Amino acid sequence: MNHCQGVLHIVQKGDTLYLLSRRYHIPLWMVLNANPYVNIYNLQVGDEICIPCRIRPREDCCFSDGE
């Protein structure tokens, strides 16, 4: 992935774009817009997914599981 303004997430077993949107607390449409070339029906372990920054960040650009 050439240019990701946010977090670059490496797909793990069981990941879906919906689950990633919930994990990072951003709307699904933002994940979809940031990854126009990703085949949403065939995510593979090791694929790189851009998790974009929130429009109005709280403390950091994006949030992970533990925060």
C-alpha positions, 0 to 999 in steps of 0.5 A: 500500500503506497499511501495510507493516512492512518493505520496500516492493518495486516489482515489476520484470520477472521478479519472482515472490514466490518469487524475492523471498522468496529475495532478501530471505531470508524464507520465502515464506509470510511474503511471501504473508501480508503481501500477501493481496490480490496476485494471485500469478498476475498480478504486474505491473511497478510493483506494490508488494509488502510484504516483511515484517521477519524474525522475528529480524533479523540487523542490519537489518529486511530484507536486499536483494541487495547485503547 
